[in-house]
């Protein structure tokens, strides 16, 4: 078989992971299922693949658990996360933090939907406020009316509430513009700001060259007059208020940046009440002081150069600077979070909405079945670092699995169903536990010998004639005729090494499972990023409500996305 070396390497990773998760013993059928889920092209050569799987599993199971963990950490460290997550782990101490006096903030710009980076940053700020018995602000940085929309505000409020984040104060910068104007005038009176009428392109060019424009020579009186004309006479693009910094500074941000500009666009909260709007750096500098923020914890996308500018602005007013801690952005492989890129994907029809389960918006990951507790634990685990990381989704899935496993009910889902007729089968009431190790109740199913099982098990059935219908009894395969299997009842005694397969009776529910994958592979659009699997669920699934998460045995965790009449649509979470 071609690609033996590559195939064995992939199988070995899966086997090591499975072994580590199950106290040193990997299960060949689980490895095969995982492999075929990711590499469906191997289904055509399943017998040859199974031989390799069994060989690799024997080798892996001959190792000690410690040896398995070391090898997995060496060849695929991202798959080892589940063994490393420690619930007692906490975020490191904050510098100069005093109990009861720490103030942090959630500062979203409502220019797009909340994504996983916002969520993880919000968790960090919230946990630190709790750690030091301090306070936290929800402060919307909404001073660009061209970008903000009501649905974006709602996205953040909905997202923070879903995460269990409770804020002490709430503020909208757009509703405090008169206060910013007072501070702008203070700068003009101090000769620390001036009105500039240069075109945008000229301002950019002069800043690049480190040369001041002629408007820096205006007197305080002239600047006050020009400032007033910005409110009444000038149109958008004709005048801006610039801060006097240092045009020769190596920090480009300090080269007389614009701090106010004219924006003639309607704002979703204040309408057309204002036309002069502060830039981000000016507003955030003042607001951190107004809100008494002691520690600014944010991703490094804002850049250290802007820290100098914001501190400079506060120093001009004699305000205290907060302690600023920046960390690497939270990026996930194959998943865009940039608003521009997502809008383009929607425009092209590749995705249809901002909550598409292939995205990393909070609405999307919630649809996918990631739960808040898992995201909190994962955030604590990866911690705060300035080193760039592109996380694998499997790392978050591992934590999510650990949270879900003890609280999630099990059900049968049969993908790609085919008929099974069991000759001489006793009429029997099967009693199925909703969880193998927890008291989550039971469900009862009447059986009579007619079932549906997964077509994906056909090759295994050809090889292993005697199998067990899980939680029921043993059967021997007599004939496979197209999409129908005939078998005979051969007893109820459970044998440990026997293949166990899931099933449903005639009382079943049609189900569609959407399986999201990475939108991009090697920076190219993945045309197979959303697969569909049709199948049958046991009748008990009709009791589920939209949003419920279950574990479909031998298939994976599923979240019920839509319930219409007697048909269910699930989104695959992970195995």
C-alpha positions, 0 to 999 in steps of 0.5 A, spaced: 500 500 500 502 506 498 504 512 503 505 506 508 510 511 512 506 517 512 500 512 514 503 509 519 505 516 522 498 518 522 495 512 525 501 512 531 499 519 533 492 517 533 494 511 537 498 514 542 493 519 543 487 514 544 492 510 549 494 516 553 486 518 554 485 510 556 490 509 561 495 506 556 491 502 552 489 504 545 483 501 541 484 499 534 476 500 532 477 507 535 483 509 531 480 506 525 474 510 526 478 517 527 482 515 521 477 514 516 473 521 519 479 525 517 482 521 511 475 518 508 479 516 501 482 510 505 475 507 506 477 503 499 482 500 502 480 498 509 482 491 510 489 493 508 489 499 513 486 495 519 492 491 518 496 497 519 492 499 525 492 493 529 500 492 528 501 500 530 496 499 536 500 492 538 506 496 538 503 502 542 500 498 547 506 495 549 509 501 551 508 504 558 503 510 559 509 514 561 513 512 554 506 513 551 506 520 553 513 522 552 512 520 545 506 523 544 509 530 546 515 529 542 511 528 535 504 531 536 504 535 543 497 539 541 494 532 542 497 531 549 493 537 552 487 533 555 492 530 560 495 537 562 489 541 563 489 542 571 483 545 574 487 548 579 491 552 575 491 559 576 493 565 572 500 568 574 500 574 579 499 581 576 504 586 578 503 591 583 496 589 584 492 590 591 487 586 593 480 590 593 483 595 588 484 592 581 480 595 576 480 591 569 475 592 563 472 589 557 473 594 551 470 591 545 469 596 539 462 594 536 465 593 529 464 586 528 461 580 531 464 577 538 470 572 536 474 567 540 479 572 541 475 577 544 472 571 549 479 569 551 481 576 553 474 577 556 476 571 561 483 574 562 480 580 565 474 578 568 478 572 572 483 577 574 478 582 577 475 576 581 482 574 583 483 580 587 476 582 589 476 588 584 471 591 579 471 590 571 468 595 566 464 593 560 466 599 556 464 600 548 469 603 544 464 606 539 467 612 536 467 611 529 460 611 527 462 608 520 463 601 523 458 600 529 452 597 528 447 595 534 447 587 532 455 588 534 453 591 541 448 585 542 453 580 540 458 582 545 453 583 551 450 576 549 457 573 548 459 575 555 453 573 558 454 566 555 461 566 558 458 567 565 462 574 565 459 579 570 461 586 569 460 592 575 459 598 570 457 599 563 459 605 559 458 607 551 464 612 549 459 615 544 455 618 549 460 622 552 463 626 547 462 633 550 467 631 555 472 629 550 471 636 547 473 639 553 479 635 554 481 637 546 480 644 548 485 644 554 490 641 549 489 647 544 489 652 550 496 648 552 498 649 545 499 641 545 494 640 539 492 644 533 487 644 527 490 641 520 487 642 514 492 638 510 489 632 505 490 625 508 495 623 503 499 629 505 499 628 513 501 621 511 507 623 507 509 628 512 509 623 518 513 618 514 518 623 512 518 626 519 516 633 517 511 638 520 506 641 516 505 649 516 499 649 521 503 647 527 505 655 527 497 657 528 496 661 535 492 658 540 486 663 538 487 661 531 486 653 533 480 655 537 477 658 531 479 653 527 476 648 532 469 651 532 469 651 525 470 644 525 463 643 528 460 648 523 463 649 517 468 644 515 466 638 511 469 631 512 476 630 510 477 638 510 480 639 517 482 634 523 485 636 530 492 633 531 496 632 537 503 635 538 508 630 539 515 629 536 515 629 528 522 626 529 520 620 534 522 613 531 515 611 534 511 613 528 505 613 533 508 619 536 508 624 530 503 628 531 497 623 530 490 625 529 486 625 535 479 628 532 476 628 525 469 629 522 465 623 520 458 625 517 455 618 518 449 616 523 451 613 529 446 607 531 446 610 538 446 617 538 444 618 531 447 625 527 447 628 534 455 629 533 460 630 527 466 630 531 469 624 533 475 622 537 480 617 535 481 610 538 488 612 542 485 619 545 478 616 547 481 610 550 487 614 554 482 618 557 477 613 559 482 608 562 483 614 567 476 616 568 474 609 569 480 608 574 483 602 570 489 599 574 491 594 569 490 594 562 490 586 559 490 586 552 492 582 545 499 585 542 495 587 536 495 594 539 502 594 539 507 597 544 508 603 540 501 605 542 502 605 549 507 610 549 502 615 545 496 613 550 501 614 556 503 621 553 496 623 552 495 621 560 501 625 562 499 631 558 493 631 563 496 629 569 493 622 569 495 616 572 497 611 567 495 604 568 499 598 568 499 595 561 500 587 559 500 585 552 499 578 550 499 574 543 493 574 539 489 568 540 489 565 533 486 558 531 489 554 525 485 555 518 480 559 521 479 567 520 477 572 525 478 578 521 472 582 519 474 583 512 476 576 510 469 574 513 465 579 510 468 577 503 467 569 505 459 571 506 459 575 499 462 569 495 457 565 498 462 560 501 459 561 508 452 564 509 452 568 516 457 570 522 455 564 526 457 559 521 460 553 525 466 553 521 468 560 524 471 563 530 465 568 532 462 566 539 456 565 536 459 560 531 463 556 537 457 556 541 453 552 535 459 548 534 458 545 542 464 549 545 461 550 552 464 556 556 467 552 562 472 549 557 473 556 554 475 558 561 479 552 562 483 553 556 484 560 556 487 559 563 491 553 560 495 557 555 495 563 559 498 569 557 504 569 553 508 574 548 510 569 543 506 568 537 501 561 537 496 558 532 492 554 536 490 547 533 482 546 535 484 539 537 487 543 543 480 546 545 476 540 543 480 536 548 479 541 554 471 541 552 471 533 551 473 533 559 468 538 561 462 534 557 464 527 558 462 526 565 455 530 564 453 528 557 448 523 556 449 518 550 445 516 545 445 512 538 446 515 532 447 510 526 450 514 520 449 511 513 444 506 515 443 499 512 438 494 514 439 488 519 435 482 520 436 478 526 433 471 525 431 467 531 432 474 535 428 474 542 423 480 543 427 484 548 427 490 552 433 493 551 435 498 557 440 503 555 444 507 561 445 514 559 452 514 561 456 508 563 459 511 569 454 516 572 447 516 574 444 520 568 438 515 568 436 510 563 432 509 557 428 503 554 427 500 547 423 495 545 426 490 540 424 485 535 430 483 531 429 488 525 434 494 526 438 499 522 446 499 523 451 503 519 454 502 513 461 504 515 461 498 519 460 493 513 468 492 512 469 490 519 463 485 519 466 482 513 472 480 517 469 479 524 463 475 523 460 475 530 459 482 533 455 485 539 449 489 538 451 494 544 447 493 550 443 487 547 446 481 544 451 477 540 449 476 532 453 472 527 453 475 520 450 470 515 449 474 509 451 481 506 446 483 500 447 490 498 444 494 503 441 489 507 444 484 512 442 478 515 444 475 521 442 470 526 442 470 534 447 467 537 447 468 545 447 474 550 454 473 553 458 479 553 465 477 550 471 483 552 474 483 545 468 483 541 466 488 536 460 492 539 456 496 534 450 501 535 443 500 532 436 503 532 430 500 531 424 501 526 422 507 531 427 512 529 428 519 527 432 522 521 438 526 523 443 530 519 449 531 522 453 537 519 461 536 520 465 543 520 472 543 518 478 548 517 475 553 512 483 554 510 488 549 509 495 552 507 492 559 506 487 556 500 479 555 501 478 548 503 472 546 499 470 540 504 470 544 510 463 543 511 461 535 510 454 532 511 452 525 514 445 523 514 443 517 519 438 515 524 437 517 531 434 513 536 427 515 538 429 518 545 432 524 541 426 527 540 426 529 547 432 533 546 431 541 545 435 545 541 442 547 544 442 540 547 449 536 547 449 529 547 454 524 545 453 519 539 456 513 541 462 511 536 461 517 533 462 523 537 459 529 541 453 533 537 449 539 539 442 539 536 442 545 532 435 545 529 429 541 531 423 541 525 417 536 526 420 529 526 427 531 523 433 533 527 439 537 525 446 536 529 452 540 529 458 535 530 462 538 536 468 533 536 470 525 538 
